[in-house]
Amino acid sequence: MKPPATPAPTPSSRPSPTAWTPRWPAPGGGGHDLSGGQWQRLAVARGFHRDAPVVVMDEPTSALDARAEHQLFTRLRTLAHGRAATVFITHRLANAAVADRVIVLHNGHVAESGTYQELLAAGSRFAELKDLQDRRTDGTPATASAGTPR
């Protein structure tokens, strides 16, 4: 006897190859999803685990807490060693301090390029934006340690 025909999967019944939502086992059964920061740490780790000469990270710390962000950027040079380039895109301009070269884009074009310190010293667009990020909500400049204005 011939087995019954199985209908072909329709586009809506096939799982998407990018739709992966694992559930992690929890005590007592069920599962828990990872937090946004945990997913982000996993993605960064996967990026550096691959044997690729270039790694591009877009806002690699946007979902991380301050401690995890600090850990990532203090280890970035070690993680990037031996690669042709590690590119990270950030709107948190203080994070650019770890970069060998900072490239500032404006309206789709390179507006300026240099080291973090060079761009700050030049009073560039980068310096202006960095200063805006450093200001407190009341508009007064942020202060460095011991109350010394920046």
TORNUPA-70610 format. One line per field, with one value per residue: x, y, z of N, C-alpha, C in turn; residue in three letters. Coordinates in Angstrom, 1 decimal. Layout:
% TORNUPA-70610
n.u = X,...;
n.v = Y,...;
n.w = Z,...;
ca.u = X,...;
ca.v = Y,...;
ca.w = Z,...;
c.u = X,...;
c.v = Y,...;
c.w = Z,...;
r = ala,...;
END
This chain:
% TORNUPA-70610
n.u = 0.8,0.5,2.0,0.2,0.1,2.2,1.5,3.1,5.2,4.0,4.9,4.2,4.2,6.7,9.6,11.4,14.7,16.1,14.7,15.2,14.5,15.6,14.9,16.1,16.9,15.4,15.5,13.1,11.8,10.4,11.6,13.9,14.4,17.2,18.5,18.5,21.1,22.6,22.2,23.6,26.2,26.7,26.6,28.8,30.9,30.7,31.4,34.1,35.1,35.0,37.2,38.0,39.4,38.5,36.4,33.2,31.4,28.4,27.3,28.1,27.8,25.3,23.2,24.3,25.2,27.0,29.3,29.7,30.1,32.5,34.2,34.2,35.4,37.9,39.0,39.1,41.4,43.0,41.3,41.1,43.6,45.8,44.0,43.1,41.5,39.4,36.3,34.2,31.1,29.7,27.6,28.1,30.4,32.6,33.4,35.0,37.6,39.2,40.0,42.2,42.0,39.7,36.8,34.7,31.5,29.4,26.4,26.6,29.3,32.8,33.7,35.7,38.8,41.0,43.1,41.5,42.3,43.5,41.2,39.7,41.4,41.5,39.1,37.0,34.1,33.6,34.6,32.8,30.4,31.1,31.4,28.8,27.6,28.8,27.8,25.7,22.1,21.1,22.5,25.0,28.6,30.0,31.9,35.3,37.3,37.6,36.2,37.1,36.5,36.0;
n.v = -1.2,2.2,5.0,7.8,10.9,13.6,16.9,19.6,22.0,25.2,28.7,30.1,28.2,27.3,27.5,30.5,31.0,32.8,33.1,32.4,31.5,30.5,28.7,28.7,26.2,26.1,25.9,23.6,23.3,24.6,27.7,30.4,33.5,35.2,38.3,41.6,42.7,40.3,38.9,40.7,40.6,37.9,38.1,39.8,38.2,36.0,37.3,37.9,35.4,34.2,33.5,35.9,38.5,41.1,42.8,44.1,46.1,47.3,49.7,48.2,48.1,49.0,47.8,47.1,47.2,49.7,48.5,46.1,47.3,48.7,46.6,45.3,47.3,47.7,45.3,45.3,45.8,43.6,41.6,42.3,41.9,40.9,41.0,42.5,44.7,46.3,47.5,49.8,51.1,53.9,56.0,56.9,58.9,58.9,56.3,56.1,56.7,54.5,53.8,53.5,55.2,57.7,58.2,60.5,60.8,62.8,63.6,61.4,61.5,61.5,63.6,64.3,63.1,61.4,60.9,60.3,62.2,64.1,65.0,66.1,68.1,69.8,71.2,70.3,69.1,66.7,67.2,69.1,67.7,65.7,67.3,68.2,65.7,65.4,67.3,68.1,67.6,70.1,71.8,72.8,72.4,69.1,67.8,67.0,64.7,65.6,67.9,69.7,71.7,70.5;
n.w = 0.0,-0.8,0.9,2.3,0.5,1.3,1.9,0.1,1.6,2.3,1.5,3.8,5.8,6.1,8.1,8.6,7.6,9.1,11.4,14.4,17.4,20.2,23.1,26.3,28.6,31.8,35.4,36.5,34.2,31.0,29.6,29.0,27.4,26.0,27.2,25.7,25.9,26.4,24.0,22.4,23.4,22.7,19.9,19.4,20.4,18.6,16.2,16.6,17.0,14.5,11.8,10.3,8.3,8.5,10.7,11.3,13.3,14.2,16.3,18.7,21.5,22.3,23.7,26.0,29.5,31.5,32.6,31.2,28.7,29.1,29.6,27.0,25.4,26.6,26.0,23.3,21.6,22.0,21.1,18.4,17.4,14.9,12.8,9.6,9.8,12.1,12.4,13.9,14.4,15.9,17.9,20.4,21.2,23.0,23.0,20.8,21.5,21.8,19.2,16.5,14.3,13.6,11.8,10.6,9.5,7.4,6.1,4.3,3.5,4.0,6.5,8.2,9.5,11.6,14.6,17.8,19.7,18.0,16.6,18.6,19.6,17.3,17.3,15.9,14.0,15.2,17.7,18.6,18.6,20.5,22.8,23.1,23.8,26.2,27.9,30.6,31.3,31.9,30.3,31.2,31.0,31.3,34.0,34.7,36.7,40.1,39.9,37.9,35.1,31.7;
ca.u = 0.0,1.3,1.7,-0.5,1.0,2.4,1.4,4.3,5.1,3.7,5.8,3.9,4.4,8.1,10.3,12.3,16.1,16.7,13.8,15.7,14.2,15.8,14.5,17.1,16.3,15.4,15.1,11.7,11.2,10.2,12.8,14.0,15.1,18.3,18.2,19.1,22.5,23.2,22.3,24.6,27.5,26.9,26.9,30.2,31.8,30.7,32.1,35.5,35.4,35.2,38.5,37.8,40.4,37.8,35.2,32.5,30.4,27.5,26.8,28.3,27.5,24.1,22.3,25.1,25.3,28.2,30.4,30.0,30.6,33.9,35.0,34.4,36.3,39.2,39.6,39.0,42.7,43.4,40.4,41.3,45.0,46.0,43.0,43.4,40.8,38.2,35.5,33.0,30.2,29.1,27.2,28.7,31.7,33.7,33.9,36.0,38.9,40.1,40.2,43.5,41.6,38.3,36.3,33.4,30.7,28.3,25.6,27.1,30.6,33.8,33.8,37.0,39.5,42.2,43.0,40.5,42.9,43.6,39.9,39.3,42.2,41.2,37.9,36.3,32.7,33.6,34.8,31.6,29.4,31.5,31.1,27.3,27.3,29.4,27.0,24.5,20.8,20.8,23.3,26.3,29.6,30.3,33.2,36.2,37.5,38.0,35.4,37.8,35.8,36.7;
ca.v = 0.0,3.5,6.0,9.0,12.0,14.7,18.2,20.4,23.1,26.5,29.7,30.6,27.1,27.0,28.4,31.4,30.6,33.8,33.2,31.5,32.0,29.4,28.8,28.1,25.5,26.8,24.9,23.4,23.3,25.9,28.3,31.9,34.1,36.0,39.7,42.3,42.8,39.0,38.7,41.5,40.0,36.7,38.5,40.3,37.1,35.3,38.1,37.8,34.0,33.8,33.8,36.9,39.6,42.3,42.7,45.3,46.1,48.5,50.0,46.9,48.2,49.8,47.2,46.6,48.1,50.4,47.6,45.2,48.1,49.0,45.3,45.1,48.3,47.5,44.1,45.4,45.7,42.1,40.8,42.7,41.6,39.9,41.3,43.6,45.9,46.1,48.8,49.8,52.3,54.3,57.4,57.3,59.4,58.6,55.0,56.2,56.9,53.3,53.6,54.1,56.3,58.0,58.8,61.2,60.9,63.8,63.6,60.4,61.8,61.7,65.0,64.5,61.9,61.6,60.2,60.8,63.4,65.1,65.6,67.0,69.3,70.7,71.9,69.8,68.7,65.6,67.8,69.8,66.7,65.1,68.3,68.1,64.5,65.5,68.2,67.6,68.0,71.6,72.6,73.1,71.4,68.1,68.1,65.9,64.3,66.7,69.1,70.5,71.7,70.0;
ca.w = 0.0,-0.9,2.0,1.9,0.1,2.3,1.1,0.0,2.5,1.7,2.0,5.2,6.8,6.2,9.0,8.0,8.0,10.1,12.5,15.4,18.8,21.1,24.5,27.2,29.7,33.1,36.4,36.6,32.8,30.3,29.1,29.1,26.2,26.4,27.2,24.5,26.1,26.3,22.6,21.8,23.7,21.9,18.5,19.3,20.5,17.3,15.2,16.9,16.9,13.1,11.3,9.2,8.4,8.8,11.5,11.3,14.4,14.2,17.7,19.4,22.9,22.5,24.6,27.1,30.6,31.5,33.0,30.0,27.6,29.5,29.4,25.6,24.8,27.1,25.4,21.8,20.9,22.1,20.2,17.0,17.0,13.7,11.7,8.8,10.3,13.0,12.2,14.7,14.2,17.2,18.2,21.7,20.7,23.9,22.7,19.7,22.1,21.6,17.8,15.9,13.4,13.7,10.5,10.9,8.3,7.5,4.8,3.5,3.0,5.0,6.9,8.9,9.9,12.5,15.9,18.7,20.3,17.0,16.3,19.8,19.6,16.2,17.4,14.7,14.2,16.1,19.1,18.9,19.0,21.7,23.8,23.3,24.5,27.6,28.7,31.4,30.7,32.1,29.4,31.6,30.7,32.3,34.7,34.8,38.1,41.0,39.6,36.9,33.8,30.6;
c.u = 0.9,0.9,1.0,0.5,1.0,2.3,2.7,4.2,4.8,4.7,5.5,4.1,5.8,8.8,11.3,13.7,16.7,15.8,14.2,15.4,14.4,15.3,15.6,16.5,16.4,15.1,13.6,11.0,11.0,11.5,12.8,14.8,16.2,17.9,18.9,20.6,23.2,23.3,23.4,26.0,27.8,27.2,28.3,31.2,31.8,31.5,33.6,36.0,35.7,36.6,38.4,38.8,39.8,36.6,34.5,31.4,29.7,26.9,26.9,28.0,26.2,23.1,23.1,25.1,26.7,29.4,30.7,30.6,32.1,34.7,35.2,35.5,37.7,39.8,39.6,40.3,43.2,42.6,40.7,42.7,45.0,44.9,43.5,42.7,39.6,37.5,34.4,32.4,29.6,28.6,27.6,30.2,32.9,34.3,35.0,37.4,39.8,40.5,41.6,43.2,40.1,37.9,34.9,32.7,29.6,27.7,26.2,28.5,31.6,34.0,35.2,37.5,40.7,42.1,41.9,41.1,43.1,42.3,39.4,40.1,42.0,39.9,36.9,34.8,32.6,33.7,33.5,30.5,29.8,31.2,29.6,27.0,27.8,28.6,25.9,23.2,20.5,21.7,24.7,27.3,29.7,31.6,34.0,36.4,37.9,37.3,36.1,37.0,36.6,37.0;
c.v = 1.2,4.4,7.2,10.1,13.1,16.0,18.9,21.6,24.4,27.5,30.1,29.5,26.8,28.0,29.3,31.0,31.6,33.8,32.1,32.1,30.8,29.7,28.1,27.4,26.2,25.7,24.8,23.3,24.6,26.4,29.8,32.4,34.9,37.5,40.4,42.4,41.4,38.6,39.4,41.0,38.7,37.1,39.0,39.2,36.2,36.0,37.9,36.3,33.5,34.3,34.7,38.0,40.9,42.0,44.0,45.2,47.4,48.7,48.7,46.9,48.8,49.2,46.7,47.7,48.7,49.5,46.7,46.0,48.4,47.7,45.1,46.1,48.2,46.2,44.2,45.2,44.3,41.3,41.1,42.4,40.6,40.1,42.5,44.9,45.5,47.5,48.7,51.2,52.7,55.7,57.8,57.7,59.1,57.2,55.0,56.4,55.7,53.0,54.2,55.3,56.4,58.7,59.3,61.3,62.0,63.8,62.6,60.5,61.8,63.2,65.3,63.1,62.2,60.7,60.9,62.2,64.5,65.8,66.5,68.2,70.3,71.4,71.5,69.6,67.6,66.2,68.5,68.8,66.0,66.0,68.3,66.9,64.6,66.4,67.5,68.1,69.5,72.5,73.0,72.0,70.3,68.4,66.8,65.6,65.6,68.0,70.1,70.5,71.1,71.1;
c.w = 0.0,0.2,1.5,1.5,1.1,1.5,1.2,1.0,1.7,2.2,3.5,6.2,7.0,7.2,8.3,8.5,9.0,11.3,13.5,16.7,19.8,22.5,25.3,28.3,31.1,34.2,36.5,35.2,32.2,29.8,29.2,27.9,26.8,26.4,26.0,24.7,26.0,24.8,21.9,22.1,22.9,20.5,18.4,19.4,19.2,16.3,15.4,16.8,15.5,12.7,10.0,9.4,8.8,9.6,11.6,12.4,14.4,15.6,18.6,20.9,23.2,23.5,25.9,28.3,30.6,31.8,31.8,28.8,27.9,29.2,27.9,25.1,25.3,26.5,23.8,21.1,20.9,21.1,18.7,16.5,15.9,12.6,10.9,9.3,11.1,12.9,13.1,14.5,15.5,17.2,19.5,21.4,21.7,23.6,21.6,20.2,21.9,20.2,17.4,15.0,13.6,12.4,10.8,9.5,8.5,6.1,3.8,3.0,4.2,5.3,7.5,9.3,10.7,13.7,16.7,19.2,19.2,16.7,17.4,19.8,18.5,16.3,16.3,15.0,15.2,17.6,19.5,19.4,20.3,22.9,24.1,24.1,26.0,28.5,29.5,30.8,30.9,31.2,29.9,31.3,31.8,32.9,34.8,36.3,38.8,40.6,38.6,35.6,32.7,29.6;
r = met,lys,pro,pro,ala,thr,pro,ala,pro,thr,pro,ser,ser,arg,pro,ser,pro,thr,ala,trp,thr,pro,arg,trp,pro,ala,pro,gly,gly,gly,gly,his,asp,leu,ser,gly,gly,gln,trp,gln,arg,leu,ala,val,ala,arg,gly,phe,his,arg,asp,ala,pro,val,val,val,met,asp,glu,pro,thr,ser,ala,leu,asp,ala,arg,ala,glu,his,gln,leu,phe,thr,arg,leu,arg,thr,leu,ala,his,gly,arg,ala,ala,thr,val,phe,ile,thr,his,arg,leu,ala,asn,ala,ala,val,ala,asp,arg,val,ile,val,leu,his,asn,gly,his,val,ala,glu,ser,gly,thr,tyr,gln,glu,leu,leu,ala,ala,gly,ser,arg,phe,ala,glu,leu,lys,asp,leu,gln,asp,arg,arg,thr,asp,gly,thr,pro,ala,thr,ala,ser,ala,gly,thr,pro,arg;
END
